[in-house]
Structure formats: structure tokens, C-alpha cells
Amino acid sequence: MLDQIIATKKEEVRLLEMPAPVAVKRVSLKQALLESTFDLGLIAEIKQASPSKGLLVETLDVKGIARSYQMAGASAISVLTDYPYFKGKKEYIKQVKDAVDLPVLRKDFIIDAKQVEESYRLGADAILLIAGVMEYNQLRELYEQAYELGLECLVEVHDEEEAHTLLQYIKPEIVGVNNRNLKTFQTSINQTELILPSLSKEAVIVSESGIRTKDDLIYLKNLGVHGVLMGETLMKATDRSKAIESLFANERTVR
Ligand SMILES: O=P(O)(O)OC[C@@H](O)[C@@H](O)c1c[nH]c2ccccc12
């Protein structure tokens, strides 16, 4: 599946027409995660569908969802812009930027410099870069290009080997540990515990995927991660603000 997605992206890149830049006020994802109102920073995700779960919601009120995430205290918003696999759209980034003040992470499969420039023009504050879907030299180039444009990167790893190799190329400021095995689509939040010792102590760490309950959050907080990225659980909630409030508010963790 991942190979197929990357093949689709290569074709998209070939056909990409650069949009005109939109005017937005950029805000820092890293800072938002560190200054979270909760014990853990929350990157709340907007996605209509996923390859593993199919359609998550029938209709998508992008601005309304963004507002309910902000109201409940999310630190940042992740927006899927891939259409073929996640039913995302590029224009959602500007819609979210217009609706809220939170940093917006563009969630897509970015493998080419053109997509980094495009993300900047679409108004994103940060982009996702996935280790394992391109050469590490390429990842480093895209990372540097992004920071030169004033975009931050969430650099995603899936296992210890990727974490080790990554550190030989860049010292990412924000690292995402994806608990989902991209080959089997299974999630296990223990993956974060396994990989954490291989990550730089200075990096801001975000645990991604398969996070559902307050117990999951307490477990991750006690591991020492700075933030979590949640998609499906929030998208499927009938009242998204309430879901965030009951998962995060007054959260007390034991060390
Ligand atoms: O819906 P979940 O299980 O809460 O997971 C969200 C997020 O981690 C997931 O959407 C994701 C993580 N890395 C990605 C890379 C591409 C597309 C999607 C993703």
C-alpha cells in the first residue's frame, strides 16, 4: 500500500501546478506543543477517511471541526491534504488558518521540493516528513528547505533503525513516532516506548496513531513524550470538544 501511495505522489508531483501564495500569519508548532494547556500537547487531526478504516465521517465541516478543536484546547491542527487515500484537500489548510489561530500541520506524503514550496504557498505552518519513504539525503534537503522558508517539520519514524539512521543526517527539532506499522496498518502505542531511547533528548517528541483512551495518554505522558497526534478517535466523536475535554482536562499523571 505504501509503495502504491508513493507512486501516486510521484505522479501528483509531476503534474503539480504551483498555487499562488496565500497570506497567513505563521505560528510555531514546536512552541505550541511546549506551551500546551494540557499536560500533553495535542495535535488534533482533520481527516475524512483513511486507507485502513475507510470513510470516518460522511461530511466534513473543516472550519467547524477546527474551531471545536481549538475551543477544547488543542495545541495544533493536522490537516490531511491527500485526496486519493484520505479524501483530503489542499484548500483545507487555508480554511483552517482562517478559522483558528493554531499552527497547521500539512499531512501528506511529501517527497519532493515542489511540495515543500507548495505547502508554504498553501499557508501551512509545518509539514510532515516521513523517514523510510525517501532517501535520507533527500529528507535532509527537504527539511532544510522547509526551515529556510519558515516552515517547521514533524519528522516521522517507525522503528529504532529509522530513528538511528535519521540522527546521522539531521537533528530534527520535532520527531513523530508513528505507532502504526505502515506495512500492516496495525497500531501499538508500545512502539513509542520502544523507540524513545533512540531519539535525541533535545527533540520535542510526538506519539502518533492508535491513541484512544485516557489510559493511553497517561501511559504516554509518563514515558516523557511532549505531545500526541490523534485522528480517528476525535473524528468519530459525536461531540469533538467534549471528547478532548474528557480525555485531557484535569489530567493528572503519576510519575
Ligand atoms: O487516526 P489515528 O490512529 O489517531 O492516527 C492519526 C495519525 O497518526 C495518522 O493519520 C498518520 C500518521 N502518520 C501519517 C502519515 C500519513 C498519513 C496519515 C498519518
The ligand as an SDF file (V2000), in Angstrom:
LIG
                    3D

 19 20  0  0  0  0  0  0  0  0999 V2000
   -6.2050    8.1820   13.3020 O   0  0  0  0  0  0  0  0  0  0  0  0
   -5.1310    7.8880   14.3000 P   0  0  0  0  0  0  0  0  0  0  0  0
   -4.9540    6.4240   14.5680 O   0  0  0  0  0  0  0  0  0  0  0  0
   -5.3270    8.6800   15.5630 O   0  0  0  0  0  0  0  0  0  0  0  0
   -3.7400    8.3640   13.6490 O   0  0  0  0  0  0  0  0  0  0  0  0
   -3.5310    9.7220   13.2620 C   0  0  0  0  0  0  0  0  0  0  0  0
   -2.2140    9.9320   12.5180 C   0  0  0  0  0  0  0  0  0  0  0  0
   -1.1600    9.4820   13.3060 O   0  0  0  0  0  0  0  0  0  0  0  0
   -2.2260    9.2770   11.1430 C   0  0  0  0  0  0  0  0  0  0  0  0
   -3.2240    9.8890   10.3970 O   0  0  0  0  0  0  0  0  0  0  0  0
   -0.8970    9.3720   10.4240 C   0  0  0  0  0  0  0  0  0  0  0  0
    0.3390    9.2940   10.9580 C   0  0  0  0  0  0  0  0  0  0  0  0
    1.3050    9.3800   10.0130 N   0  0  0  0  0  0  0  0  0  0  0  0
    0.7130    9.5210    8.8280 C   0  0  0  0  0  0  0  0  0  0  0  0
    1.2740    9.6630    7.5660 C   0  0  0  0  0  0  0  0  0  0  0  0
    0.4350    9.8400    6.5060 C   0  0  0  0  0  0  0  0  0  0  0  0
   -0.9460    9.8500    6.6810 C   0  0  0  0  0  0  0  0  0  0  0  0
   -1.5150    9.6920    7.9430 C   0  0  0  0  0  0  0  0  0  0  0  0
   -0.6890    9.5380    9.0310 C   0  0  0  0  0  0  0  0  0  0  0  0
  1  2  2  0
  2  3  1  0
  2  4  1  0
  2  5  1  0
  5  6  1  0
  6  7  1  0
  7  8  1  0
  7  9  1  0
  9 10  1  0
  9 11  1  0
 11 12  2  0
 11 19  1  0
 12 13  1  0
 13 14  1  0
 14 15  1  0
 14 19  2  0
 15 16  2  0
 16 17  1  0
 17 18  2  0
 18 19  1  0
M  END
$$$$
